[in-house]
Amino acid sequence: MQLNKLIAMRDGHRRLISRELERFDSTELTTSEYDRLLHLIMEEAEEVRTLNDKIVNYNDIERFIIRTCRGKIIFMRPRVKVTKTKR
């Protein structure tokens, strides 16, 4: 799945949660309606967490350094070197 699609799906779920939370605060509901609404919000929050994980772990081709060698394309991950500095 494309990264932009994952982000759009996550944003849609966030908007739904926001609307449901406003409804949760603004209207008088029965206990069973509150329970149902709370359950819906919790399910949507779990979906947002899942999408966040997919976005974080997405392997985008743009993260790779592309090099050509003898007419062949080689994809390489850039290495990050972490060093400690003295204070």
Protein Blocks (a to p, Z undefined) as FASTA:
>chain_A
ZZklmmmmmmmmmmmmmmmmmmmmmpccdfklmmmmmmmmmmmmmmmmmmmmmmmmpccf
klpccddeehiacddddddddddddZZ
